[in-house]
Amino acid sequence: MLKELTSLRRRMRGESSERFSPQDSNQRRIEFEGIELTSEEKKLYDDLVNAVAEYKEKRKNQVQKQPSKPARVELPDTLRREVIILPDYKEVNQQDWVNIGEKVT
């Protein structure tokens, strides 16, 4: 019952990783301790490590060289531009104002 409760709590909170599941004592484990690599495997491993390091360095340089883009595109000069000056709210007749969102019943 307690296991079901903790399982349901994990599901509700989004924690669904296998690391939370209990270990099965009957399941076999793979032990990598004491295993030696052959010369071909060592060469392949070294080549892969170098390729990953080169890729990271190349990617780092590409990211640094990209210029930042402006957030907005400039408006074309062919568009007509108007300046509208609104009257000061103190000069407007406040009797004509309407309350928005107010219900009168």
MODELLER restraints for C-alpha pairs under 7 A, 6 or more apart:
rsr = mdl.restraints
at = mdl.atoms
rsr.add(forms.Gaussian(group=physical.xy_distance, feature=features.Distance(at['CA:10:A'], at['CA:16:A']), mean=6.38, stdev=0.5))
